[in-house]
Amino acid sequence: MIGKERVKKIVECLEKMYPEAACSLDYTDPLQLMVATQLAAQCTDARVNIVTKDLFEKYKTVYDFADAYQEELEQYIRSTGFYRNKAKNIIAACKMIISDFGGKVPQDMESLLKLPGVGRKTANLLLNDCFGIPGIVVDTHAKRLSNRIGLTKNQDPEKIEYDLMKQIPRDKWGSFCHQLVYHGRAVCNARKPLCDICDIKEYCDYGKKAASKPKMK
Ligand code: SF4
């Protein structure tokens, strides 16, 4: 973990770079975000947004999803990969929302985690983006950047979540994670981070190491 002052600088830099950072999945209510997030596993958000355009036209309510024929739902979501499992989980989650939660997506972590296909990442995203309850969303970008910057030494998403919770101010949890995603896509790429042009390089463990290495001529 790194010092408070460095964390403050990193948070400030990211806010300055990505003031409008938000979830890149298209949705209009918690149910749609829950479905879209399940589809986004092992798939790009751009692909999910193409798929959900038609999907949300066909299935408008939690009852529509709960009553769906699995094979038909599978056809809509096929291109997102792992479509059998995803269809099964979406139908089961919607059945549970109706039977256990009065037809509304629940608004607490414990209940959300009971829904088939919903893990901490999806639960935190729902809490944060739909219900205004701060949550740390650890996706592949948050995992990579947190490790490179030095905010964690863990690979397990839940441990990373707790490391970030200790260091990032609570009211910034949601925006910080969205900003990590933007920065991961634009600058801190998985294959080759562009440390030379990165605004947080002087506060980042990886960036500082890269700067101290002699450049190849
Ligand atoms: S300095 Fe490099 S490793 Fe650190 S956040 Fe920036 S691009 Fe990523």
Residues whose N, C-alpha, C, O or C-beta is under 5 A from the ligand:
A	BS01	SF4	R148 V187 C188 P193 L194 C195 C198 I200 K201 C204 Y206 G207
